[in-house]
Amino acid sequence: MWFQRISNYFGAYVITEVLRELGADVIDGGNQMEVIDVLDLAEEYGVEDITVSVHNGQAYDYAKLMVDLAEKRGKHYNFYMGGYLLSFLGEDCKEPVDVTKEIQAMGVKTSVSVEDLLEQLAAR
């Protein structure tokens, strides 16, 4: 849907510009990246902080794959995830549910706003 692409892009643009304005060196990997490509990009640029926004109902699986793949590679990253953190959990799940707590239990920091993300990054 074109509106979703625009709003996803706009959200990423806002976060990128705010972080750059505050002096961060931001590497924008683009939209709809596979986890392996995100971690490859982080390794290529020596990035420790990885921020991902999800709006596709696959938040839990994406977060789990990020954490598992980083662990398998022997790498430590500070993962931050924002957006609508929804997923289908279990075979009987007919609608996506909020998986924020499950993602936080994996060690991924979650945020609902740019301000939340900035506070978390500042506390590092």
Biopython code that builds the backbone (N, CA, C, O; Angstrom):
import numpy as np
from Bio.PDB.StructureBuilder import StructureBuilder

atoms = [
    (1, "MET", "N", (0.853, -1.175, 0.000)),
    (1, "MET", "CA", (0.000, 0.000, 0.000)),
    (1, "MET", "C", (0.899, 1.238, 0.000)),
    (1, "MET", "O", (1.824, 1.324, 0.807)),
    (2, "TRP", "N", (0.648, 2.169, -0.866)),
    (2, "TRP", "CA", (1.518, 3.324, -1.015)),
    (2, "TRP", "C", (1.562, 4.183, 0.241)),
    (2, "TRP", "O", (2.621, 4.724, 0.559)),
    (3, "PHE", "N", (0.448, 4.332, 0.974)),
    (3, "PHE", "CA", (0.440, 5.163, 2.172)),
    (3, "PHE", "C", (1.367, 4.590, 3.236)),
    (3, "PHE", "O", (2.084, 5.332, 3.907)),
    (4, "GLN", "N", (1.352, 3.263, 3.390)),
    (4, "GLN", "CA", (2.221, 2.628, 4.376)),
    (4, "GLN", "C", (3.686, 2.891, 4.029)),
    (4, "GLN", "O", (4.489, 3.183, 4.916)),
    (5, "ARG", "N", (4.034, 2.790, 2.770)),
    (5, "ARG", "CA", (5.416, 3.054, 2.364)),
    (5, "ARG", "C", (5.817, 4.496, 2.662)),
    (5, "ARG", "O", (6.926, 4.760, 3.125)),
    (6, "ILE", "N", (4.904, 5.421, 2.391)),
    (6, "ILE", "CA", (5.209, 6.827, 2.674)),
    (6, "ILE", "C", (5.371, 7.037, 4.171)),
    (6, "ILE", "O", (6.325, 7.687, 4.599)),
    (7, "SER", "N", (4.459, 6.500, 4.979)),
    (7, "SER", "CA", (4.560, 6.734, 6.420)),
    (7, "SER", "C", (5.775, 6.016, 7.002)),
    (7, "SER", "O", (6.423, 6.552, 7.901)),
    (8, "ASN", "N", (6.104, 4.806, 6.511)),
    (8, "ASN", "CA", (7.314, 4.123, 6.973)),
    (8, "ASN", "C", (8.541, 4.945, 6.633)),
    (8, "ASN", "O", (9.427, 5.120, 7.469)),
    (9, "TYR", "N", (8.595, 5.453, 5.408)),
    (9, "TYR", "CA", (9.724, 6.263, 4.986)),
    (9, "TYR", "C", (9.789, 7.542, 5.806)),
    (9, "TYR", "O", (10.868, 7.943, 6.243)),
    (10, "PHE", "N", (8.651, 8.185, 6.018)),
    (10, "PHE", "CA", (8.640, 9.442, 6.756)),
    (10, "PHE", "C", (9.102, 9.245, 8.187)),
    (10, "PHE", "O", (9.862, 10.064, 8.704)),
    (11, "GLY", "N", (8.660, 8.168, 8.845)),
    (11, "GLY", "CA", (9.100, 7.879, 10.211)),
    (11, "GLY", "C", (10.599, 7.689, 10.286)),
    (11, "GLY", "O", (11.256, 8.221, 11.181)),
    (12, "ALA", "N", (11.142, 6.926, 9.344)),
    (12, "ALA", "CA", (12.588, 6.706, 9.301)),
    (12, "ALA", "C", (13.315, 8.022, 9.024)),
    (12, "ALA", "O", (14.373, 8.287, 9.596)),
    (13, "TYR", "N", (12.751, 8.829, 8.157)),
    (13, "TYR", "CA", (13.356, 10.124, 7.829)),
    (13, "TYR", "C", (13.410, 11.023, 9.065)),
    (13, "TYR", "O", (14.432, 11.655, 9.333)),
    (14, "VAL", "N", (12.315, 11.077, 9.813)),
    (14, "VAL", "CA", (12.268, 11.920, 11.011)),
    (14, "VAL", "C", (13.327, 11.464, 12.009)),
    (14, "VAL", "O", (14.090, 12.281, 12.523)),
    (15, "ILE", "N", (13.374, 10.163, 12.284)),
    (15, "ILE", "CA", (14.354, 9.645, 13.239)),
    (15, "ILE", "C", (15.774, 9.930, 12.764)),
    (15, "ILE", "O", (16.619, 10.365, 13.547)),
    (16, "THR", "N", (16.034, 9.687, 11.490)),
    (16, "THR", "CA", (17.364, 9.931, 10.929)),
    (16, "THR", "C", (17.769, 11.391, 11.089)),
    (16, "THR", "O", (18.878, 11.688, 11.533)),
    (17, "GLU", "N", (16.882, 12.287, 10.730)),
    (17, "GLU", "CA", (17.213, 13.717, 10.783)),
    (17, "GLU", "C", (17.387, 14.209, 12.215)),
    (17, "GLU", "O", (18.269, 15.025, 12.480)),
    (18, "VAL", "N", (16.570, 13.732, 13.135)),
    (18, "VAL", "CA", (16.718, 14.119, 14.541)),
    (18, "VAL", "C", (18.066, 13.640, 15.063)),
    (18, "VAL", "O", (18.794, 14.401, 15.701)),
    (19, "LEU", "N", (18.399, 12.393, 14.799)),
    (19, "LEU", "CA", (19.685, 11.860, 15.267)),
    (19, "LEU", "C", (20.864, 12.601, 14.641)),
    (19, "LEU", "O", (21.841, 12.900, 15.327)),
    (20, "ARG", "N", (20.780, 12.896, 13.360)),
    (20, "ARG", "CA", (21.865, 13.645, 12.696)),
    (20, "ARG", "C", (22.002, 15.042, 13.288)),
    (20, "ARG", "O", (23.113, 15.530, 13.493)),
    (21, "GLU", "N", (20.874, 15.680, 13.559)),
    (21, "GLU", "CA", (20.893, 17.018, 14.143)),
    (21, "GLU", "C", (21.572, 17.005, 15.514)),
    (21, "GLU", "O", (22.181, 17.994, 15.922)),
    (22, "LEU", "N", (21.461, 15.882, 16.216)),
    (22, "LEU", "CA", (22.089, 15.741, 17.531)),
    (22, "LEU", "C", (23.530, 15.243, 17.447)),
    (22, "LEU", "O", (24.167, 14.991, 18.469)),
    (23, "GLY", "N", (24.038, 15.103, 16.222)),
    (23, "GLY", "CA", (25.432, 14.742, 16.038)),
    (23, "GLY", "C", (25.708, 13.268, 15.807)),
    (23, "GLY", "O", (26.869, 12.859, 15.779)),
    (24, "ALA", "N", (24.674, 12.467, 15.641)),
    (24, "ALA", "CA", (24.883, 11.035, 15.404)),
    (24, "ALA", "C", (25.272, 10.787, 13.954)),
    (24, "ALA", "O", (24.833, 11.495, 13.047)),
    (25, "ASP", "N", (26.091, 9.784, 13.753)),
    (25, "ASP", "CA", (26.442, 9.336, 12.415)),
    (25, "ASP", "C", (25.471, 8.214, 12.061)),
    (25, "ASP", "O", (25.605, 7.097, 12.560)),
    (26, "VAL", "N", (24.503, 8.503, 11.210)),
    (26, "VAL", "CA", (23.430, 7.567, 10.904)),
    (26, "VAL", "C", (23.710, 6.878, 9.570)),
    (26, "VAL", "O", (24.035, 7.528, 8.576)),
    (27, "ILE", "N", (23.578, 5.576, 9.567)),
    (27, "ILE", "CA", (23.682, 4.788, 8.340)),
    (27, "ILE", "C", (22.287, 4.247, 8.066)),
    (27, "ILE", "O", (21.795, 3.384, 8.793)),
    (28, "ASP", "N", (21.664, 4.747, 7.036)),
    (28, "ASP", "CA", (20.303, 4.354, 6.696)),
    (28, "ASP", "C", (20.365, 3.184, 5.728)),
    (28, "ASP", "O", (20.790, 3.333, 4.582)),
    (29, "GLY", "N", (19.938, 2.022, 6.198)),
    (29, "GLY", "CA", (19.971, 0.818, 5.370)),
    (29, "GLY", "C", (18.799, 0.702, 4.423)),
    (29, "GLY", "O", (18.744, -0.214, 3.603)),
    (30, "GLY", "N", (17.871, 1.616, 4.530)),
    (30, "GLY", "CA", (16.727, 1.561, 3.632)),
    (30, "GLY", "C", (15.547, 0.850, 4.254)),
    (30, "GLY", "O", (15.538, 0.531, 5.443)),
    (31, "ASN", "N", (14.567, 0.614, 3.431)),
    (31, "ASN", "CA", (13.303, 0.049, 3.852)),
    (31, "ASN", "C", (13.258, -1.444, 3.519)),
    (31, "ASN", "O", (13.783, -1.864, 2.488)),
    (32, "GLN", "N", (12.647, -2.229, 4.368)),
    (32, "GLN", "CA", (12.394, -3.644, 4.137)),
    (32, "GLN", "C", (13.680, -4.469, 4.014)),
    (32, "GLN", "O", (13.843, -5.231, 3.062)),
    (33, "MET", "N", (14.566, -4.316, 4.956)),
    (33, "MET", "CA", (15.811, -5.090, 4.951)),
    (33, "MET", "C", (15.657, -6.396, 5.702)),
    (33, "MET", "O", (14.995, -6.455, 6.739)),
    (34, "GLU", "N", (16.264, -7.434, 5.179)),
    (34, "GLU", "CA", (16.329, -8.707, 5.882)),
    (34, "GLU", "C", (17.305, -8.567, 7.046)),
    (34, "GLU", "O", (18.226, -7.753, 6.989)),
    (35, "VAL", "N", (17.107, -9.353, 8.096)),
    (35, "VAL", "CA", (17.951, -9.285, 9.289)),
    (35, "VAL", "C", (19.418, -9.498, 8.941)),
    (35, "VAL", "O", (20.276, -8.767, 9.434)),
    (36, "ILE", "N", (19.718, -10.468, 8.115)),
    (36, "ILE", "CA", (21.112, -10.754, 7.774)),
    (36, "ILE", "C", (21.769, -9.539, 7.127)),
    (36, "ILE", "O", (22.947, -9.271, 7.363)),
    (37, "ASP", "N", (21.014, -8.804, 6.314)),
    (37, "ASP", "CA", (21.559, -7.607, 5.665)),
    (37, "ASP", "C", (21.776, -6.477, 6.669)),
    (37, "ASP", "O", (22.736, -5.716, 6.548)),
    (38, "VAL", "N", (20.889, -6.362, 7.657)),
    (38, "VAL", "CA", (21.054, -5.355, 8.713)),
    (38, "VAL", "C", (22.338, -5.615, 9.483)),
    (38, "VAL", "O", (23.126, -4.697, 9.711)),
    (39, "LEU", "N", (22.552, -6.866, 9.884)),
    (39, "LEU", "CA", (23.756, -7.196, 10.659)),
    (39, "LEU", "C", (25.025, -7.108, 9.805)),
    (39, "LEU", "O", (26.079, -6.722, 10.310)),
    (40, "ASP", "N", (24.937, -7.458, 8.530)),
    (40, "ASP", "CA", (26.088, -7.292, 7.634)),
    (40, "ASP", "C", (26.472, -5.822, 7.513)),
    (40, "ASP", "O", (27.654, -5.479, 7.540)),
    (41, "LEU", "N", (25.472, -4.959, 7.380)),
    (41, "LEU", "CA", (25.718, -3.515, 7.277)),
    (41, "LEU", "C", (26.330, -2.981, 8.569)),
    (41, "LEU", "O", (27.261, -2.176, 8.534)),
    (42, "ALA", "N", (25.807, -3.428, 9.701)),
    (42, "ALA", "CA", (26.350, -3.005, 10.994)),
    (42, "ALA", "C", (27.804, -3.435, 11.130)),
    (42, "ALA", "O", (28.638, -2.669, 11.614)),
    (43, "GLU", "N", (28.108, -4.646, 10.710)),
    (43, "GLU", "CA", (29.479, -5.125, 10.798)),
    (43, "GLU", "C", (30.401, -4.353, 9.854)),
    (43, "GLU", "O", (31.529, -4.014, 10.213)),
    (44, "GLU", "N", (29.913, -4.082, 8.657)),
    (44, "GLU", "CA", (30.704, -3.344, 7.671)),
    (44, "GLU", "C", (31.103, -1.961, 8.178)),
    (44, "GLU", "O", (32.217, -1.502, 7.926)),
    (45, "TYR", "N", (30.189, -1.293, 8.896)),
    (45, "TYR", "CA", (30.439, 0.070, 9.366)),
    (45, "TYR", "C", (30.856, 0.141, 10.831)),
    (45, "TYR", "O", (31.069, 1.235, 11.354)),
    (46, "GLY", "N", (30.977, -0.993, 11.495)),
    (46, "GLY", "CA", (31.376, -0.987, 12.899)),
    (46, "GLY", "C", (30.328, -0.397, 13.822)),
    (46, "GLY", "O", (30.664, 0.260, 14.807)),
    (47, "VAL", "N", (29.076, -0.623, 13.515)),
    (47, "VAL", "CA", (27.962, -0.067, 14.266)),
    (47, "VAL", "C", (27.666, -0.929, 15.492)),
    (47, "VAL", "O", (27.689, -2.158, 15.415)),
    (48, "GLU", "N", (27.390, -0.279, 16.618)),
    (48, "GLU", "CA", (26.983, -0.988, 17.830)),
    (48, "GLU", "C", (25.494, -0.853, 18.106)),
    (48, "GLU", "O", (24.887, -1.752, 18.688)),
    (49, "ASP", "N", (24.901, 0.262, 17.695)),
    (49, "ASP", "CA", (23.490, 0.534, 17.944)),
    (49, "ASP", "C", (22.704, 0.315, 16.663)),
    (49, "ASP", "O", (22.987, 0.935, 15.638)),
    (50, "ILE", "N", (21.721, -0.563, 16.724)),
    (50, "ILE", "CA", (20.884, -0.862, 15.571)),
    (50, "ILE", "C", (19.442, -0.529, 15.934)),
    (50, "ILE", "O", (18.886, -1.065, 16.892)),
    (51, "THR", "N", (18.853, 0.358, 15.156)),
    (51, "THR", "CA", (17.471, 0.762, 15.369)),
    (51, "THR", "C", (16.632, 0.269, 14.204)),
    (51, "THR", "O", (16.954, 0.516, 13.042)),
    (52, "VAL", "N", (15.554, -0.430, 14.527)),
    (52, "VAL", "CA", (14.677, -0.998, 13.513)),
    (52, "VAL", "C", (13.246, -0.577, 13.808)),
    (52, "VAL", "O", (12.800, -0.612, 14.955)),
    (53, "SER", "N", (12.535, -0.179, 12.764)),
    (53, "SER", "CA", (11.118, 0.125, 12.880)),
    (53, "SER", "C", (10.350, -0.932, 12.110)),
    (53, "SER", "O", (10.678, -1.233, 10.962)),
    (54, "VAL", "N", (9.341, -1.489, 12.732)),
    (54, "VAL", "CA", (8.546, -2.525, 12.069)),
    (54, "VAL", "C", (7.070, -2.148, 12.077)),
    (54, "VAL", "O", (6.558, -1.580, 13.042)),
    (55, "HIS", "N", (6.411, -2.475, 10.994)),
    (55, "HIS", "CA", (4.978, -2.182, 10.871)),
    (55, "HIS", "C", (4.284, -3.293, 10.096)),
    (55, "HIS", "O", (3.288, -3.044, 9.417)),
    (56, "ASN", "N", (4.793, -4.501, 10.189)),
    (56, "ASN", "CA", (4.290, -5.550, 9.315)),
    (56, "ASN", "C", (3.750, -6.772, 10.044)),
    (56, "ASN", "O", (3.499, -7.796, 9.409)),
    (57, "GLY", "N", (3.566, -6.695, 11.345)),
    (57, "GLY", "CA", (3.042, -7.819, 12.086)),
    (57, "GLY", "C", (4.039, -8.937, 12.324)),
    (57, "GLY", "O", (3.653, -10.029, 12.740)),
    (58, "GLN", "N", (5.305, -8.686, 12.070)),
    (58, "GLN", "CA", (6.331, -9.705, 12.239)),
    (58, "GLN", "C", (7.396, -9.286, 13.241)),
    (58, "GLN", "O", (8.543, -9.724, 13.154)),
    (59, "ALA", "N", (7.025, -8.450, 14.179)),
    (59, "ALA", "CA", (7.991, -7.880, 15.113)),
    (59, "ALA", "C", (8.717, -8.943, 15.922)),
    (59, "ALA", "O", (9.941, -8.889, 16.047)),
    (60, "TYR", "N", (7.992, -9.903, 16.470)),
    (60, "TYR", "CA", (8.607, -10.928, 17.321)),
    (60, "TYR", "C", (9.635, -11.745, 16.541)),
    (60, "TYR", "O", (10.768, -11.915, 16.991)),
    (61, "ASP", "N", (9.242, -12.244, 15.387)),
    (61, "ASP", "CA", (10.158, -13.063, 14.585)),
    (61, "ASP", "C", (11.383, -12.270, 14.151)),
    (61, "ASP", "O", (12.496, -12.798, 14.149)),
    (62, "TYR", "N", (11.189, -11.013, 13.785)),
    (62, "TYR", "CA", (12.316, -10.180, 13.349)),
    (62, "TYR", "C", (13.285, -9.953, 14.509)),
    (62, "TYR", "O", (14.498, -10.085, 14.350)),
    (63, "ALA", "N", (12.737, -9.611, 15.676)),
    (63, "ALA", "CA", (13.582, -9.371, 16.852)),
    (63, "ALA", "C", (14.333, -10.642, 17.240)),
    (63, "ALA", "O", (15.531, -10.598, 17.520)),
    (64, "LYS", "N", (13.633, -11.765, 17.256)),
    (64, "LYS", "CA", (14.267, -13.029, 17.636)),
    (64, "LYS", "C", (15.378, -13.392, 16.668)),
    (64, "LYS", "O", (16.450, -13.830, 17.088)),
    (65, "LEU", "N", (15.138, -13.218, 15.394)),
    (65, "LEU", "CA", (16.165, -13.520, 14.396)),
    (65, "LEU", "C", (17.377, -12.605, 14.555)),
    (65, "LEU", "O", (18.514, -13.056, 14.419)),
    (66, "MET", "N", (17.143, -11.320, 14.843)),
    (66, "MET", "CA", (18.257, -10.382, 15.056)),
    (66, "MET", "C", (19.123, -10.829, 16.223)),
    (66, "MET", "O", (20.346, -10.915, 16.108)),
    (67, "VAL", "N", (18.478, -11.111, 17.341)),
    (67, "VAL", "CA", (19.199, -11.501, 18.556)),
    (67, "VAL", "C", (19.926, -12.824, 18.348)),
    (67, "VAL", "O", (21.096, -12.959, 18.708)),
    (68, "ASP", "N", (19.233, -13.795, 17.766)),
    (68, "ASP", "CA", (19.836, -15.119, 17.552)),
    (68, "ASP", "C", (21.005, -15.061, 16.576)),
    (68, "ASP", "O", (22.043, -15.677, 16.817)),
    (69, "LEU", "N", (20.846, -14.328, 15.477)),
    (69, "LEU", "CA", (21.917, -14.246, 14.489)),
    (69, "LEU", "C", (23.133, -13.502, 15.042)),
    (69, "LEU", "O", (24.270, -13.895, 14.783)),
    (70, "ALA", "N", (22.900, -12.440, 15.793)),
    (70, "ALA", "CA", (24.023, -11.718, 16.413)),
    (70, "ALA", "C", (24.765, -12.635, 17.367)),
    (70, "ALA", "O", (25.996, -12.649, 17.385)),
    (71, "GLU", "N", (24.028, -13.403, 18.163)),
    (71, "GLU", "CA", (24.646, -14.329, 19.107)),
    (71, "GLU", "C", (25.436, -15.410, 18.363)),
    (71, "GLU", "O", (26.548, -15.763, 18.757)),
    (72, "LYS", "N", (24.856, -15.922, 17.301)),
    (72, "LYS", "CA", (25.523, -16.951, 16.505)),
    (72, "LYS", "C", (26.829, -16.427, 15.901)),
    (72, "LYS", "O", (27.797, -17.172, 15.751)),
    (73, "ARG", "N", (26.841, -15.142, 15.560)),
    (73, "ARG", "CA", (28.044, -14.518, 14.995)),
    (73, "ARG", "C", (29.034, -14.093, 16.078)),
    (73, "ARG", "O", (30.154, -13.688, 15.767)),
    (74, "GLY", "N", (28.633, -14.182, 17.335)),
    (74, "GLY", "CA", (29.503, -13.762, 18.426)),
    (74, "GLY", "C", (29.614, -12.249, 18.532)),
    (74, "GLY", "O", (30.630, -11.730, 18.996)),
    (75, "LYS", "N", (28.590, -11.549, 18.111)),
    (75, "LYS", "CA", (28.586, -10.084, 18.118)),
    (75, "LYS", "C", (27.590, -9.567, 19.152)),
    (75, "LYS", "O", (26.570, -10.197, 19.429)),
    (76, "HIS", "N", (27.913, -8.403, 19.715)),
    (76, "HIS", "CA", (26.984, -7.737, 20.621)),
    (76, "HIS", "C", (26.551, -6.415, 20.004)),
    (76, "HIS", "O", (27.378, -5.598, 19.602)),
    (77, "TYR", "N", (25.272, -6.228, 19.939)),
    (77, "TYR", "CA", (24.706, -4.976, 19.453)),
    (77, "TYR", "C", (23.695, -4.489, 20.470)),
    (77, "TYR", "O", (23.136, -5.275, 21.234)),
    (78, "ASN", "N", (23.469, -3.196, 20.473)),
    (78, "ASN", "CA", (22.384, -2.605, 21.242)),
    (78, "ASN", "C", (21.219, -2.465, 20.267)),
    (78, "ASN", "O", (21.238, -1.610, 19.381)),
    (79, "PHE", "N", (20.211, -3.306, 20.437)),
    (79, "PHE", "CA", (19.061, -3.298, 19.537)),
    (79, "PHE", "C", (17.957, -2.415, 20.093)),
    (79, "PHE", "O", (17.634, -2.465, 21.280)),
    (80, "TYR", "N", (17.382, -1.602, 19.209)),
    (80, "TYR", "CA", (16.254, -0.737, 19.529)),
    (80, "TYR", "C", (15.189, -0.996, 18.472)),
    (80, "TYR", "O", (15.483, -1.021, 17.277)),
    (81, "MET", "N", (13.958, -1.188, 18.917)),
    (81, "MET", "CA", (12.892, -1.475, 17.973)),
    (81, "MET", "C", (11.684, -0.624, 18.300)),
    (81, "MET", "O", (11.270, -0.521, 19.454)),
    (82, "GLY", "N", (11.129, -0.019, 17.275)),
    (82, "GLY", "CA", (9.938, 0.796, 17.438)),
    (82, "GLY", "C", (8.940, 0.494, 16.344)),
    (82, "GLY", "O", (9.220, -0.268, 15.419)),
    (83, "GLY", "N", (7.797, 1.086, 16.457)),
    (83, "GLY", "CA", (6.723, 0.828, 15.505)),
    (83, "GLY", "C", (5.625, 0.045, 16.191)),
    (83, "GLY", "O", (5.579, -0.029, 17.419)),
    (84, "TYR", "N", (4.755, -0.531, 15.411)),
    (84, "TYR", "CA", (3.687, -1.358, 15.959)),
    (84, "TYR", "C", (4.257, -2.755, 16.178)),
    (84, "TYR", "O", (4.416, -3.518, 15.225)),
    (85, "LEU", "N", (4.559, -3.088, 17.412)),
    (85, "LEU", "CA", (5.228, -4.345, 17.734)),
    (85, "LEU", "C", (4.191, -5.450, 17.898)),
    (85, "LEU", "O", (3.842, -5.859, 19.005)),
    (86, "LEU", "N", (3.722, -5.906, 16.759)),
    (86, "LEU", "CA", (2.680, -6.918, 16.711)),
    (86, "LEU", "C", (3.195, -8.163, 16.014)),
    (86, "LEU", "O", (4.052, -8.095, 15.133)),
    (87, "SER", "N", (2.652, -9.309, 16.430)),
    (87, "SER", "CA", (2.980, -10.577, 15.778)),
    (87, "SER", "C", (1.874, -11.578, 16.048)),
    (87, "SER", "O", (1.079, -11.422, 16.974)),
    (88, "PHE", "N", (1.841, -12.607, 15.220)),
    (88, "PHE", "CA", (0.985, -13.757, 15.464)),
    (88, "PHE", "C", (1.779, -14.704, 16.353)),
    (88, "PHE", "O", (2.870, -15.135, 15.978)),
    (89, "LEU", "N", (1.250, -15.028, 17.516)),
    (89, "LEU", "CA", (1.928, -15.939, 18.433)),
    (89, "LEU", "C", (1.122, -17.228, 18.547)),
    (89, "LEU", "O", (-0.017, -17.213, 19.012)),
    (90, "GLY", "N", (1.704, -18.322, 18.129)),
    (90, "GLY", "CA", (1.043, -19.617, 18.240)),
    (90, "GLY", "C", (0.105, -19.904, 17.090)),
    (90, "GLY", "O", (-0.315, -19.003, 16.365)),
    (91, "GLU", "N", (-0.214, -21.168, 16.940)),
    (91, "GLU", "CA", (-1.058, -21.624, 15.835)),
    (91, "GLU", "C", (-2.491, -21.118, 15.945)),
    (91, "GLU", "O", (-3.145, -20.900, 14.926)),
    (92, "ASP", "N", (-2.986, -20.929, 17.155)),
    (92, "ASP", "CA", (-4.370, -20.531, 17.357)),
    (92, "ASP", "C", (-4.591, -19.022, 17.285)),
    (92, "ASP", "O", (-5.727, -18.556, 17.369)),
    (93, "CYS", "N", (-3.528, -18.274, 17.132)),
    (93, "CYS", "CA", (-3.623, -16.819, 17.110)),
    (93, "CYS", "C", (-4.233, -16.370, 15.773)),
    (93, "CYS", "O", (-3.658, -16.605, 14.710)),
    (94, "LYS", "N", (-5.396, -15.724, 15.842)),
    (94, "LYS", "CA", (-6.090, -15.296, 14.628)),
    (94, "LYS", "C", (-5.798, -13.844, 14.261)),
    (94, "LYS", "O", (-5.979, -13.434, 13.115)),
    (95, "GLU", "N", (-5.349, -13.082, 15.237)),
    (95, "GLU", "CA", (-5.015, -11.681, 15.007)),
    (95, "GLU", "C", (-3.666, -11.391, 15.652)),
    (95, "GLU", "O", (-3.325, -11.994, 16.670)),
    (96, "PRO", "N", (-2.899, -10.477, 15.073)),
    (96, "PRO", "CA", (-1.621, -10.135, 15.706)),
    (96, "PRO", "C", (-1.844, -9.502, 17.074)),
    (96, "PRO", "O", (-2.810, -8.767, 17.281)),
    (97, "VAL", "N", (-0.945, -9.794, 18.000)),
    (97, "VAL", "CA", (-1.021, -9.259, 19.358)),
    (97, "VAL", "C", (0.228, -8.442, 19.662)),
    (97, "VAL", "O", (1.260, -8.596, 19.010)),
    (98, "ASP", "N", (0.118, -7.583, 20.650)),
    (98, "ASP", "CA", (1.250, -6.758, 21.078)),
    (98, "ASP", "C", (2.311, -7.671, 21.706)),
    (98, "ASP", "O", (2.025, -8.402, 22.654)),
    (99, "VAL", "N", (3.523, -7.622, 21.177)),
    (99, "VAL", "CA", (4.613, -8.475, 21.669)),
    (99, "VAL", "C", (5.747, -7.649, 22.272)),
    (99, "VAL", "O", (6.891, -8.102, 22.326)),
    (100, "THR", "N", (5.431, -6.446, 22.721)),
    (100, "THR", "CA", (6.448, -5.557, 23.286)),
    (100, "THR", "C", (7.189, -6.223, 24.440)),
    (100, "THR", "O", (8.419, -6.194, 24.477)),
    (101, "LYS", "N", (6.469, -6.819, 25.376)),
    (101, "LYS", "CA", (7.118, -7.437, 26.540)),
    (101, "LYS", "C", (7.994, -8.613, 26.142)),
    (101, "LYS", "O", (9.073, -8.798, 26.703)),
    (102, "GLU", "N", (7.547, -9.406, 25.186)),
    (102, "GLU", "CA", (8.336, -10.547, 24.721)),
    (102, "GLU", "C", (9.634, -10.078, 24.053)),
    (102, "GLU", "O", (10.689, -10.691, 24.218)),
    (103, "ILE", "N", (9.536, -8.995, 23.308)),
    (103, "ILE", "CA", (10.727, -8.441, 22.639)),
    (103, "ILE", "C", (11.685, -7.848, 23.673)),
    (103, "ILE", "O", (12.899, -8.024, 23.566)),
    (104, "GLN", "N", (11.153, -7.158, 24.660)),
    (104, "GLN", "CA", (11.996, -6.610, 25.726)),
    (104, "GLN", "C", (12.697, -7.727, 26.486)),
    (104, "GLN", "O", (13.843, -7.559, 26.902)),
    (105, "ALA", "N", (12.035, -8.857, 26.675)),
    (105, "ALA", "CA", (12.632, -9.993, 27.380)),
    (105, "ALA", "C", (13.839, -10.553, 26.625)),
    (105, "ALA", "O", (14.689, -11.217, 27.219)),
    (106, "MET", "N", (13.915, -10.292, 25.333)),
    (106, "MET", "CA", (15.059, -10.721, 24.522)),
    (106, "MET", "C", (16.248, -9.769, 24.678)),
    (106, "MET", "O", (17.338, -10.044, 24.179)),
    (107, "GLY", "N", (16.030, -8.652, 25.373)),
    (107, "GLY", "CA", (17.089, -7.659, 25.534)),
    (107, "GLY", "C", (17.024, -6.535, 24.517)),
    (107, "GLY", "O", (17.926, -5.700, 24.455)),
    (108, "VAL", "N", (15.969, -6.507, 23.723)),
    (108, "VAL", "CA", (15.783, -5.446, 22.731)),
    (108, "VAL", "C", (15.020, -4.315, 23.401)),
    (108, "VAL", "O", (13.972, -4.540, 24.007)),
    (109, "LYS", "N", (15.542, -3.105, 23.292)),
    (109, "LYS", "CA", (14.859, -1.941, 23.852)),
    (109, "LYS", "C", (13.770, -1.520, 22.871)),
    (109, "LYS", "O", (13.980, -1.520, 21.658)),
    (110, "THR", "N", (12.619, -1.165, 23.402)),
    (110, "THR", "CA", (11.501, -0.766, 22.549)),
    (110, "THR", "C", (11.116, 0.676, 22.836)),
    (110, "THR", "O", (11.331, 1.188, 23.934)),
    (111, "SER", "N", (10.545, 1.315, 21.832)),
    (111, "SER", "CA", (10.108, 2.700, 22.009)),
    (111, "SER", "C", (8.839, 2.942, 21.214)),
    (111, "SER", "O", (8.575, 2.290, 20.204)),
    (112, "VAL", "N", (8.065, 3.894, 21.700)),
    (112, "VAL", "CA", (6.835, 4.258, 21.005)),
    (112, "VAL", "C", (6.936, 5.650, 20.379)),
    (112, "VAL", "O", (6.010, 6.099, 19.703)),
    (113, "SER", "N", (8.050, 6.323, 20.604)),
    (113, "SER", "CA", (8.211, 7.663, 20.044)),
    (113, "SER", "C", (9.691, 7.961, 19.829)),
    (113, "SER", "O", (10.564, 7.264, 20.346)),
    (114, "VAL", "N", (9.947, 8.989, 19.073)),
    (114, "VAL", "CA", (11.323, 9.438, 18.854)),
    (114, "VAL", "C", (11.940, 9.857, 20.183)),
    (114, "VAL", "O", (13.118, 9.603, 20.433)),
    (115, "GLU", "N", (11.145, 10.499, 21.034)),
    (115, "GLU", "CA", (11.642, 10.931, 22.341)),
    (115, "GLU", "C", (12.099, 9.743, 23.184)),
    (115, "GLU", "O", (13.143, 9.796, 23.834)),
    (116, "ASP", "N", (11.299, 8.661, 23.167)),
    (116, "ASP", "CA", (11.680, 7.450, 23.901)),
    (116, "ASP", "C", (13.012, 6.911, 23.401)),
    (116, "ASP", "O", (13.887, 6.559, 24.192)),
    (117, "LEU", "N", (13.156, 6.849, 22.095)),
    (117, "LEU", "CA", (14.389, 6.345, 21.501)),
    (117, "LEU", "C", (15.578, 7.205, 21.910)),
    (117, "LEU", "O", (16.630, 6.678, 22.270)),
    (118, "LEU", "N", (15.417, 8.517, 21.858)),
    (118, "LEU", "CA", (16.501, 9.425, 22.229)),
    (118, "LEU", "C", (16.898, 9.252, 23.687)),
    (118, "LEU", "O", (18.085, 9.270, 24.013)),
    (119, "GLU", "N", (15.920, 9.086, 24.564)),
    (119, "GLU", "CA", (16.221, 8.860, 25.984)),
    (119, "GLU", "C", (17.022, 7.570, 26.167)),
    (119, "GLU", "O", (17.976, 7.536, 26.944)),
    (120, "GLN", "N", (16.639, 6.523, 25.462)),
    (120, "GLN", "CA", (17.344, 5.246, 25.575)),
    (120, "GLN", "C", (18.767, 5.340, 25.049)),
    (120, "GLN", "O", (19.698, 4.807, 25.653)),
    (121, "LEU", "N", (18.929, 6.017, 23.928)),
    (121, "LEU", "CA", (20.280, 6.187, 23.365)),
    (121, "LEU", "C", (21.145, 7.042, 24.281)),
    (121, "LEU", "O", (22.334, 6.767, 24.443)),
    (122, "ALA", "N", (20.562, 8.076, 24.881)),
    (122, "ALA", "CA", (21.313, 8.957, 25.775)),
    (122, "ALA", "C", (21.732, 8.226, 27.044)),
    (122, "ALA", "O", (22.769, 8.543, 27.628)),
    (123, "ALA", "N", (20.938, 7.253, 27.475)),
    (123, "ALA", "CA", (21.231, 6.518, 28.707)),
    (123, "ALA", "C", (22.310, 5.464, 28.516)),
    (123, "ALA", "O", (22.774, 4.878, 29.494)),
    (124, "ARG", "N", (22.711, 5.214, 27.307)),
    (124, "ARG", "CA", (23.729, 4.201, 27.008)),
    (124, "ARG", "C", (25.039, 4.526, 27.599)),
    (124, "ARG", "O", (25.995, 3.768, 27.435)),
]
sb = StructureBuilder()
sb.init_structure("model")
sb.init_model(0)
sb.init_chain("A")
sb.init_seg("    ")
for serial, (resi, resn, name, xyz) in enumerate(atoms, 1):
    if name == "N":
        sb.init_residue(resn, " ", resi, " ")
    sb.init_atom(name, np.array(xyz, "f"), 0.0, 1.0, " ", f" {name:<3s}", serial, name[0])
structure = sb.get_structure()
